[in-house]
Amino acid sequence: MERSFLQRIEAFLNESAMPPSVFGRAAVRDPRLISDLRSGREPGRDIICRVEHFMNKWRADRHIGDVAPSGDRRTRAFRRLGTEFKA
């Protein structure tokens, strides 16, 4: 049985340790995307394609070592390896 769009996003959020607002902003420039989807918003085909592309690209980048899950935005949720913030 195929998982719903929201279930796939929830699984990605758990996998990446990315907060919902950061995910929405990075994927489709909408920080309220996840909360709206949880409230019953029906996404259009364009939103679905952009979100799926973002998740697939993030996973591919992680697979080759470009991205590391590292918490929320305050700790650079999807910081590029080798370009870490130095305080």
C-alpha positions, -999 to +999 in steps of 0.1 A: +000+000+000+014+034-010+019+060+017+002+093+014+021+125+005+020+137+041+032+104+054+062+105+031+070+140+043+067+130+079+091+101+073+115+125+056+113+150+086+122+121+110+150+110+087+165+144+082+159+159+117+146+190+099+119+211+115+087+214+095+090+252+089+126+248+076+115+220+053+086+240+039+107+271+034+135+251+017+112+230-005+086+255-017+093+288+001+063+282+024+071+278+061+035+269+069+033+241+043+035+212+068+010+227+093-014+234+065-011+199+051-017+185+086-048+207+088-062+192+056-047+214+028-047+196-006-015+203-025-015+208-062+006+188-086+033+216-087+038+215-049+039+177-049+066+177-076+087+204-059+085+187-025+093+152-040+122+167-059+136+184-028+134+152-007+150+132-035+178+157-040+185+160-003+187+122+000+211+120-030+233+148-016+233+130+017+242+097+000+273+112-016+282+131+016+273+167+008+246+171+035+244+159+071+213+159+092+222+180+122+191+193+140+170+224+134+177+257+117+195+272+147+221+245+143+221+246+105+196+219+096+211+210+063+246+223+066+270+216+038+299+195+049+332+213+047+315+248+050+305+246+086+299+278+105+328+289+127+320+310+157 
